[in-house]
């Protein structure tokens, strides 16, 4: 199988329109959107999660407890 990727289009008298970018360009583009603020957001449930983790539970029980906590906060 042979695949191609369109990197840019250049028409006469028009600016070049780039499609293929580097990872650095992707990172810069994401920083210019609201996506960046979501990545930097802290854990709003940190206190509750820390309390669950501190309890004497198995890892599976902790996972279920944290899942239920998040479900109760979101729904």
N, C-alpha and C positions, 0 to 999 in steps of 0.2 A: 504494500500500500504506500502511496506517495501522497504527502500532505504539504500544503503551502500555507503561509501566513501572510496576509496583506500588511505591509509595514507602513506604507504611506501612499498618498495620491497627490500627484502634481499635475495640474492643468495649466496651460498657458495663461498668464495674466491673473492667476489666482494664487493665494497663499498655499503652501504645502500643508496638507492635512495628514498628520501622523496618527497611526493606529497602534503600532507595535512600540512598546516602550521598555525601558530598563526597570529593574526592581526599584531603583532609586526614584525614578519618575512615578511609579505606582505609589510609592510611599509618600512623595510630595503631594500627589493628587488626593490621596486619602486624608492627609493633614488639612487640606483646604475644605473638607466637607465636615458635616456633623459627626461622621464616623469616628473621627479622632477624639472627640469629647467623650464618646461612649467607651472608647478603649482606656481612657484615663480615669473613668469613674471608679470610685472605691466600692467596697463591698457594703451595701446598705444593711446587710444582715450579720455583720461581723460579730456583734455581741451575742446574738442568739446562736450562731454557728459555734463560737468559742465555748458556749455553755454546753452544747451538745457534744462537742469533741472531748470536753473534760469529763463527761460521764463515763462510767465503766460499761461501755458497750463494745460489741464486736464492730469491726469495720463495716460489715454489711448492715448492722443495726444503725450505725451512725449515718450511713448513706441514705437509708430509708427515712430516718428522722430529719435529715437536712432536706431531702426531696419534699417531704410533707410540709416542712416549714416554708420552703419557697412556694409550693403550690398554694398554701394558705394565704400567703402575702400577695400573690399575683392574681388569684381568682376571687 
